[in-house]
Amino acid sequence: MTLATHKPAQIIRTERGLTISGTRISLYAVMDLLKGGRSHPEIRQHFHLSKEQLQAALEYLQAHSVEAEYQEVVEQCERIRQDWQARNQERVARIAAKQRTPEQAKLWQKLQAQKSIWNTASWPIWDRPQYSQ
């Protein structure tokens, strides 16, 4: 029988950048939530982190200057988003121009009606009413 060993949480550099050991959570994702004003308990809950893991991330952020690297990651993500948006723009236009069958048209109208209800609602996403059949 092999006993599980408890390794202390630490920040490691992977191909994805600075990461909390034992997870796939980057330090940049934690920084995003911190910059967004999230509390420590909210961040722990969002990423399912232990107190030790979050503490390791916070200590690393205090001890090291990673702001420049964070900005690079943010800019790279924005470039990737814009690239995919441009790629998909032509495809979306082509799909929108296709003729719909009567059944598709009926479903499209139902979808648009549901979207208008959801877009005007002020409910949190997890509390919104379910689609009706």
Backbone bond lengths (Angstrom), bond angles and torsions (degrees), N, CA, C in turn:
res aa  C-N    CA-C-N  psi(-1)  N-CA   C-N-CA  omega(-1)  CA-C   N-CA-C  phi
1 M - - - 1.449 - - 1.524 107.97 -
2 T 1.347 116.09 133.45 1.453 121.80 179.76 1.514 109.24 -105.53
3 L 1.313 115.77 128.95 1.459 119.93 177.66 1.519 109.58 -88.23
4 A 1.324 116.54 140.28 1.464 120.97 177.58 1.521 108.71 -71.98
5 T 1.305 115.86 135.14 1.456 119.45 177.50 1.511 109.12 -99.64
6 H 1.301 116.01 143.75 1.459 120.99 -179.62 1.517 108.43 -96.80
7 K 1.312 116.19 113.55 1.457 121.01 177.59 1.520 108.48 -95.55
8 P 1.329 117.15 138.02 1.469 118.34 178.52 1.527 110.69 -65.23
9 A 1.312 115.11 144.91 1.469 120.18 178.79 1.522 108.61 -67.11
10 Q 1.308 115.43 139.87 1.452 120.22 176.90 1.521 109.45 -150.48
11 I 1.308 115.32 168.01 1.463 121.03 178.57 1.521 107.22 -100.49
12 I 1.309 116.11 127.77 1.455 121.29 -179.55 1.524 109.35 -124.28
13 R 1.327 116.04 157.09 1.454 120.75 176.55 1.521 108.11 -98.39
14 T 1.339 115.57 123.89 1.460 121.57 177.46 1.521 107.69 -120.95
15 E 1.325 115.85 -176.00 1.475 119.33 176.71 1.520 111.10 -63.77
16 R 1.323 117.12 -17.89 1.463 121.92 178.74 1.523 112.18 -91.48
17 G 1.318 117.01 -2.23 1.457 120.75 -177.88 1.512 110.70 106.06
18 L 1.320 116.55 -157.84 1.463 121.53 -179.99 1.521 109.61 -70.80
19 T 1.343 115.27 126.46 1.457 121.40 -172.70 1.522 110.07 -135.59
20 I 1.317 116.75 148.14 1.462 121.60 173.79 1.525 107.20 -75.83
21 S 1.342 116.43 123.87 1.466 120.25 -176.57 1.527 110.67 -57.38
22 G 1.328 114.65 143.33 1.457 120.41 179.88 1.512 114.10 80.38
23 T 1.340 117.09 2.92 1.469 121.49 179.62 1.515 109.04 -135.63
24 R 1.299 115.89 176.43 1.467 121.57 171.02 1.528 109.77 -109.13
25 I 1.323 116.38 20.44 1.460 121.19 -175.66 1.518 109.83 -92.94
26 S 1.324 114.78 122.47 1.458 119.55 -179.15 1.528 109.99 -83.16
27 L 1.312 113.86 155.59 1.455 119.73 176.40 1.524 110.06 -65.01
28 Y 1.334 116.31 -28.16 1.466 120.92 -179.34 1.525 110.73 -67.36
29 A 1.335 116.88 -35.60 1.467 120.27 177.57 1.526 110.02 -66.33
30 V 1.334 116.38 -39.94 1.465 120.26 176.83 1.523 109.21 -64.44
31 M 1.335 116.54 -42.22 1.468 120.74 179.22 1.526 110.94 -61.13
32 D 1.331 117.04 -39.78 1.471 120.39 178.03 1.528 110.77 -55.92
33 L 1.331 115.98 -47.00 1.466 119.11 -178.13 1.526 111.17 -69.65
34 L 1.326 117.28 -37.81 1.464 119.45 176.87 1.528 110.50 -62.04
35 K 1.337 116.74 -44.37 1.468 120.86 179.35 1.527 110.86 -66.29
36 G 1.334 116.37 -27.04 1.463 121.08 177.88 1.519 113.17 -81.15
37 G 1.330 117.00 1.46 1.455 119.88 176.16 1.516 115.51 86.85
38 R 1.326 117.63 12.41 1.465 120.04 179.45 1.518 110.46 -72.03
39 S 1.313 116.04 145.98 1.467 121.43 177.85 1.528 109.14 -80.26
40 H 1.326 115.26 165.54 1.465 119.82 179.05 1.524 111.86 -61.19
41 P 1.345 119.31 -44.58 1.474 118.54 177.11 1.540 112.83 -61.34
42 E 1.327 116.91 -36.31 1.469 119.54 178.31 1.526 110.63 -65.40
43 I 1.322 116.71 -40.86 1.473 120.79 179.64 1.525 109.62 -65.62
44 R 1.326 116.58 -43.67 1.471 120.14 178.62 1.521 110.34 -59.12
45 Q 1.324 116.30 -44.49 1.459 120.59 -178.83 1.533 110.82 -67.48
46 H 1.317 116.83 -42.48 1.465 120.99 -177.75 1.527 111.74 -59.69
47 F 1.329 116.40 -43.46 1.464 121.03 -176.59 1.528 113.51 -100.24
48 H 1.326 117.69 0.40 1.469 122.09 -177.45 1.532 110.47 56.98
49 L 1.327 115.98 49.12 1.462 122.32 -179.42 1.522 110.57 -97.44
50 S 1.312 115.32 150.79 1.455 119.75 171.23 1.528 108.45 -79.84
51 K 1.327 115.88 166.73 1.460 119.56 177.08 1.522 110.14 -59.94
52 E 1.325 116.90 -39.17 1.461 121.75 -178.67 1.531 111.27 -64.98
53 Q 1.327 116.79 -40.89 1.467 119.78 -179.99 1.522 111.20 -65.09
54 L 1.335 116.70 -45.32 1.458 118.97 178.96 1.522 110.46 -66.21
55 Q 1.306 117.05 -39.14 1.458 120.29 179.43 1.527 110.26 -62.93
56 A 1.318 118.46 -40.25 1.466 121.95 177.91 1.535 110.20 -61.20
57 A 1.327 116.20 -41.52 1.469 120.17 179.03 1.529 110.56 -64.92
58 L 1.314 116.82 -45.88 1.464 120.53 -178.33 1.527 111.29 -64.97
59 E 1.320 116.72 -40.54 1.469 120.03 178.10 1.520 111.22 -65.34
60 Y 1.323 116.72 -39.39 1.461 120.06 178.45 1.529 110.19 -63.60
61 L 1.318 116.09 -43.41 1.469 120.06 179.64 1.517 111.89 -63.07
62 Q 1.329 117.69 -35.09 1.458 121.05 178.16 1.524 111.48 -71.40
63 A 1.331 116.48 -37.75 1.463 120.97 -173.20 1.531 113.49 -84.45
64 H 1.323 117.34 -21.37 1.470 120.79 -174.97 1.525 110.56 -125.46
65 S 1.303 114.89 148.07 1.457 120.44 176.58 1.529 108.41 -92.56
66 V 1.313 116.04 103.61 1.462 120.28 -178.31 1.528 111.87 -116.09
67 E 1.315 117.13 9.15 1.471 121.18 -176.99 1.526 111.80 -60.00
68 A 1.351 117.32 -43.53 1.473 120.45 -179.33 1.528 110.50 -63.20
69 E 1.324 116.37 -43.23 1.457 120.69 178.73 1.532 110.28 -64.91
70 Y 1.325 116.27 -39.58 1.460 121.31 177.84 1.531 110.06 -60.58
71 Q 1.335 116.88 -45.04 1.465 120.73 179.70 1.523 111.22 -61.79
72 E 1.341 117.19 -38.57 1.470 120.95 176.55 1.521 110.38 -60.61
73 V 1.318 116.60 -44.11 1.467 121.35 -179.70 1.526 110.18 -63.75
74 V 1.330 116.86 -43.46 1.465 120.96 179.32 1.528 110.35 -61.70
75 E 1.332 116.87 -44.92 1.465 120.90 179.75 1.529 111.29 -65.10
76 Q 1.335 116.91 -40.75 1.461 120.56 178.43 1.534 110.50 -63.20
77 C 1.320 117.11 -43.04 1.469 120.85 177.96 1.527 111.08 -61.20
78 E 1.324 117.06 -39.51 1.457 120.81 179.00 1.527 111.07 -66.44
79 R 1.340 117.09 -40.80 1.474 120.20 177.28 1.525 110.33 -62.48
80 I 1.306 117.05 -43.00 1.468 121.05 179.62 1.525 109.98 -64.14
81 R 1.338 117.40 -42.69 1.466 121.22 179.07 1.523 110.97 -60.76
82 Q 1.347 116.57 -45.11 1.462 120.97 179.80 1.523 111.34 -64.53
83 D 1.329 116.60 -38.98 1.464 120.87 178.75 1.525 110.57 -61.96
84 W 1.332 117.11 -47.14 1.458 120.05 179.97 1.528 111.82 -68.04
85 Q 1.313 116.30 -33.86 1.458 119.31 177.19 1.526 110.16 -63.58
86 A 1.327 116.85 -43.28 1.463 120.86 178.66 1.531 110.98 -64.67
87 R 1.331 116.56 -42.16 1.469 120.26 179.04 1.518 111.26 -61.75
88 N 1.316 116.36 -40.77 1.459 120.62 -175.34 1.522 113.37 -81.49
89 Q 1.329 117.48 -19.59 1.458 120.48 -176.92 1.529 110.97 -59.35
90 E 1.317 117.74 -45.72 1.465 121.36 179.50 1.523 110.48 -64.86
91 R 1.317 116.55 -42.56 1.462 120.79 -178.97 1.527 110.85 -64.02
92 V 1.317 116.73 -43.71 1.463 120.65 179.51 1.527 110.48 -63.26
93 A 1.324 117.06 -41.62 1.468 120.62 178.58 1.529 111.01 -62.88
94 R 1.327 116.57 -40.82 1.454 121.21 179.25 1.528 110.94 -64.06
95 I 1.321 116.53 -42.82 1.462 120.65 179.58 1.529 110.61 -66.47
96 A 1.335 116.52 -41.52 1.468 120.47 -179.51 1.524 111.69 -64.30
97 A 1.344 117.38 -29.38 1.462 121.11 -177.92 1.528 112.78 -80.10
98 K 1.328 117.40 -14.39 1.467 120.49 -179.20 1.521 111.05 -65.47
99 Q 1.311 115.79 145.08 1.459 120.99 174.60 1.522 109.19 -72.23
100 R 1.308 116.04 136.50 1.458 121.10 178.94 1.522 109.85 -95.72
101 T 1.321 114.25 146.49 1.461 119.08 172.83 1.534 106.50 -73.85
102 P 1.323 117.97 162.45 1.474 119.56 177.96 1.540 112.30 -55.68
103 E 1.331 116.66 -38.76 1.464 119.80 178.90 1.530 110.82 -65.45
104 Q 1.337 116.83 -42.36 1.464 120.61 177.92 1.524 111.23 -64.46
105 A 1.334 116.62 -38.90 1.465 120.49 179.28 1.526 110.87 -62.74
106 K 1.339 115.83 -41.25 1.463 120.15 178.76 1.539 110.21 -63.64
107 L 1.325 116.67 -44.98 1.459 120.87 178.27 1.532 110.96 -63.69
108 W 1.323 116.99 -38.08 1.464 121.70 179.07 1.531 110.80 -62.19
109 Q 1.331 116.35 -44.12 1.461 120.53 178.15 1.522 110.90 -61.85
110 K 1.330 116.75 -42.21 1.464 121.08 179.17 1.530 110.12 -63.27
111 L 1.316 116.88 -41.79 1.465 121.64 178.62 1.524 111.21 -63.65
112 Q 1.333 117.05 -44.18 1.469 120.67 179.93 1.531 111.24 -64.47
113 A 1.324 117.10 -38.38 1.471 120.58 177.94 1.525 109.99 -64.17
114 Q 1.333 116.59 -43.74 1.462 120.33 178.99 1.525 110.75 -64.82
115 K 1.326 117.93 -40.56 1.466 121.72 178.90 1.522 110.94 -61.79
116 S 1.331 116.95 -39.38 1.464 118.92 -178.87 1.528 110.68 -66.01
117 I 1.314 117.22 -35.01 1.470 120.77 176.60 1.523 109.61 -66.31
118 W 1.324 116.46 -47.10 1.465 121.30 -177.54 1.523 111.57 -66.34
119 N 1.327 117.35 -38.10 1.463 120.49 -177.24 1.526 112.37 -70.29
120 T 1.318 117.17 -25.81 1.465 119.38 -179.64 1.518 111.74 -94.45
121 A 1.328 116.74 -9.63 1.465 120.41 -178.34 1.525 109.97 -79.35
122 S 1.312 115.00 148.81 1.465 119.69 179.02 1.521 111.26 -106.88
123 W 1.332 117.90 18.15 1.452 121.06 -179.55 1.519 110.36 -76.68
124 P 1.328 116.83 149.90 1.467 118.65 168.53 1.522 108.55 -64.35
125 I 1.304 117.74 151.45 1.467 121.40 -174.31 1.521 112.45 -56.22
126 W 1.346 118.67 -36.12 1.454 120.76 -177.83 1.518 112.70 -75.62
127 D 1.333 117.55 -9.61 1.453 121.37 -175.80 1.521 111.92 -112.11
128 R 1.330 117.35 4.96 1.462 120.31 -178.08 1.514 111.22 -74.85
129 P 1.319 116.29 152.10 1.472 119.15 -179.89 1.521 110.66 -66.20
130 Q 1.313 115.53 151.43 1.463 121.50 179.78 1.520 110.20 -78.10
131 Y 1.330 115.45 158.07 1.456 121.08 175.27 1.521 109.69 -57.64
132 S 1.308 116.41 140.11 1.458 119.63 174.79 1.512 108.42 -95.55
133 Q 1.298 116.10 147.89 1.481 120.78 -177.31 1.495 111.23 -80.51
